[in-house]
Amino acid sequence: VPLSILKEKKIEFIPELPKYKADSINKLGYGSLNKLYLVFENCWWENEDYPDVSYIENYSASTGLELTGFINITKVLRSYDNVNNDDIPGILLCFIGGSISKNLEDKSDEDIAELAIKALNDMYKG
């Protein structure tokens, strides 16, 4: 059952939920979390210094976009035996949460991707 349904008491439990469970439901919070997949021709973020990148730490870029982090999905796909590694593009998964996520909901996918790419460029320049 979604947390919002429980918080709004749209379900009547018979017998009633124990007080500790009702209190726990009332204390729980929830918010917005968006996922953004960025697909590139190759894993340009992997280089001689960092050949095996799994996760890129969170970063607040000059764009104002606070990113929870980037996960290297390509690395995950390479771990499967039945996948030809030569056919896998560079794929990063980015999580964007909190108030930033809410603010981005009115933007186009292209605008959000552009902000994320700018953040990556800021992180990897030099």
Secondary structure, DSSP 8 states (H G I E B T S, - for coil): --HHHHHTT-S--SS---HHHHHHHHH-----EEEEEEEESS-TT--SS-TT--EE--EE-TT--EE-EEEEHHHHHHTSTTS-GGG--EEEEEEEEHHHHHHHTTS-HHHHHHHHHHHHHHHH--
